[in-house]
Amino acid sequence: MLYDVVLTRKDNQYLARVKEWPEITAYDKRRDEAIRQVQSKLLEFLTQQQAEVVQIEVPLHGSINDKQPAHWPPDFFEKTAGCLANDPIERAPQSDYEIRESLQ
């Protein structure tokens, strides 16, 4: 699995923190060593704790993924009913169908 690691530098040391598991951190003067240590700590945590990683969806109100039914504005149907009465929708003439080989 891929995890994002946030690296910051303070007082000549790197702090590596797993974004999804902020309690898992590592400090070192060397960048790659801080990353290696946090990777090792995360692996240990996930295997010893028998942790299960699952994904969940949290729909935000008004977002595209919002599962709430749409609400029509007040008087929407009264204002729009019959708006195409003077402009009827007609199907345009269709071309001939393509002749294809039959399936066996």
Secondary structure, DSSP 4 states (H G I P E B T S, - for coil): ----EEEEEETTEEEEEESS-TT-EEEESSHHHHHHHHHHHHHHHHHHTT--------PPTTSTT--SPP-PPTTHHHHHTTTTTTS---PPPPPPPPP-PPP-
